[in-house]
Amino acid sequence: MDVRLLEATPNPEELICRGARNDYMSDFNPDLSFEETMASVEGDTLEEKKRTLIDHLMTHGHFGPFEHPSVTFAVKGVSRACMAQLTRHRHVSFDVQSMRYVSFNDVDPERVAEGEMVVTPPSATDPDWVGRNQKGGAVDEETVEKREEVFRQSVKRSVEDYQELLGLGMPPEDARFVLPIGSKVNIVMSMNVRMLMHVADMRAAADAQWEIREMTEQLLDLAAEWCPVTFDYYDEEMRNRKNRLAP
């Protein structure tokens, strides 16, 4: 997969701090400089004051100000199984590559069997892979080779059947029904900082499926560059816990 930051609120943590300080000021915040806004916050520099306030907000569960900055990510090549999990989050906005208007009639089924167009789960090729809700543990080489053979034959056949249905005049929106849930899809999604932390609580957790966990780790890496104080605190104090972040 490929995860990229497409667009984001500039100076997100200044916006968080302005929103939070607004609750306790008689002056109209836009009339003040950021220095004036943060004058009564503890710290010798603006950066220290910003960290003091953001740490205080996070510690006390005052998450409303984190709803002001927003970020848009572009995600390439995740499965529709991953997409189905991701789109359950109600306060995220999505645009998803359509299989009604984008057809795959020129994809080589042999290349699909080799990994094009369909995400191959690790358990299809790794004998030591153990997933959640798996009845057994690690398997021998012969078993995993059979798994891989069945998986690759199945996805290849699905694409062959899909292309045959297109050739028989079936519309792409109906022919797609035979394609596997592992079919790759591209997504553009937007959310605020609070929602991103909530998604991380749910989807970067140890009990999340491997694919959405990997995607969320990449989201967090990008978020740490964009909104560093907030996600430094999140990583140190809140990560791997089910926090009360849901709006």
N, C-alpha and C positions, 0 to 999 in steps of 0.2 A: 504494500500500500504506500501511498504518498500523501502526507498531510501537510498543508501549507496555510499560513496565515494570509488571508486575502485582503482584509480591511479591518481597521480597529480604531476605536476612539483614541485620539492623541492625548497624552498626559492623563491617563486613566486614574492614577492615584491622586492627582491634584483634584480631579472631579469628585472622587470619593470623599476626600477631605472637605471640600467645599460643601458638598451635600450634608455631611455629618455636622459640620460647624454651623450650618444654617439653622439647625434645630435650637441652638442655644444663643443666638445673636439677635439683638434688636435691629441692627443695621441690615440693609438689603445687600446680600452677599455680592452681587455683580458690581456694586459700587466700590468694593474693596479690592485691593491687591491681594495676591496669595499670601504675601508676608503679613499683611494686616489680618487676614482671615486666621492665620495660625499664630498670632502674637501671644496668646495666653497658653499655648500648648507647650509642654515641657520639652526642652532640647536646645542645644546651642546653635544648630544650623537648621535650615528648612528640611533637609533630608532626615535629620534626627527627629524633628517635630512630626514629620509625616509618618515615620515608623512608630513613634509613640502613639499617635492617634489611631493608626490602622491596627496596631497590636491591641489597643484598648477596645476597639470596635469588635474585633474578632474574639477576644477573650470573653466579652460580655454578650456575645450573640446578637450584636446590633448589625444585622446584615442588610438592612434596607439601603444604605448608601452604596453598597456594592452592586445594586441593580442599575445604576446610572451608566457606567461604561459598558460598551458592547463590542463584540469581536465577531468576525466572520471568517470561517475556515473553509477551505476546499479540500475534500478528501477523495482520493482516487483509488479505485480498485479494491473496495471492500465487498464482501458478499452481501447478498440480499438478506441473509440470516442476520448478519451484523446490523444492517440497516433497520430491520424489523425491531431489534432491541433498542437501537438508538432513537428511533422515531416515537417510542413510547413516552419520551420526555416532553411534557406538554408545553413548556415555556421555552422551547427552542424552535426557530423557524427554519424550514427546510426547502430546498429545491433538489429534486432527485432526477437523475438521468432516466428518461422514459423509454420503456420497451414497446410503447405504442408507436412512437415516432422514430426511434432508432432501431433499425433491424440489423441482424447479424448474419445476413445471407451470404456474405463473402468471407466469413471466418472458416478457416480450414479445420475440420473436425480432428484431424491428426494432431494439430497444434493445441487444440483444446485438451486432448488427452495428455499433452506434455505440460499443461499448466496455463495456457492462454485462455482468457475469458472467464475461467472458473477458479475460485480460490480452493487450493488443496489443503485440507486440514492436516496438522502435524501427525495425527494418529493414523493417517493413511500410509505414512512412510517411516515413522519412527517407532520401533518395537518397544521402546521404553516409555513412550508417552502414556500418561494416565490422566484422563479428564474427569471432570466432575460428573457424578452419577454413573460412572463406568462400573459395570458389574465385576469385571476382572481387573487384573493389574497388567504388568508388562507381558508381552507375548514373544514367541520365538520368531526368528527371521522368516521361516516358511509362512507363518500366519500373516505377518505384516506384508510380505510379498503378495499374498493372495488378496489382502485388503486393497493394496494399491492397484492390483490388476482389475479387481471388480470396480473400484472407484473410477479408474480411468476409462474403462470400457463403458461404464454407465454414462459419464458426462459426454463422451464422444457420441454415443448412440443418441442421447438427448438432442444434441446439436444437429446430428444427421436427420433425425425425425423432424425437428423444427424447420430445417431448410427444405425438407421434402414437403411439409405442409405449406410453406410459402410458395413453393413451386406448383402446388395444387390450387393456388389462389386463396388460401386462407389468409385473412388479414393478420399483420404482425401482432396486434393486440390480443388475438386469440391463439395464434401459433405459439406464443411465448409460454403458454400454460405448461408445455412439456419441458421447458428449460429448468435446470436444477436450482434450488434455493441458494446454491453456492455461486451463482452467476455474479460476476463483478459489476459494480455500479459506482458511478461518480456522484458525489453529494456536495452541495454548498449549504452550510448551516450557520446561523447566527444565534448568539445568546449573550446574556449579560454575565458579569463576573460571578455573581452569586450562583447562577444556574450552572456555570462551568464547574464550580466547586462541588455542587450537588451531583452533577454527572460524574465527576471524578470519584465521589463517595461511592456511587453505585457501580461504576463501570471500570474503575482501576483496582477494585477490591480483589482479594485473592480468590473469591468464589465466583468472579465474573468469567465469562468465556474468554479464551485466549485471544481471539481476534479483536473484540471490542476493548479488551484490556490493553492490547498493544496500541490500538488507535488512541485511546485515552491518554496513555503515557506520552504519546507524541503531542497531543493537545496541551498537556501540562508543560512539556518542555518549551513549546512556543509561548504559552501564557507566562511562564517564568521570565522570559525576555521582555515581554510587553508590560507586565504588571508585577515587577519583581518583589516588592515589599510584601504584597498580599500573598503571593504564592510561595514566598520563602516561609512566611508564617504558617500557611496551610501545610506545606511539606513537613515542617518541623513539629507542629503541634496538633494537626488535625488529620493527617493522612492515614488511611487504613482504618478509619472509624466511621460509623454511621452518624454523622453530625446532623443537627436539626436545621438544615439549610434550605429545604424545599420551600419555595414561595407559597 
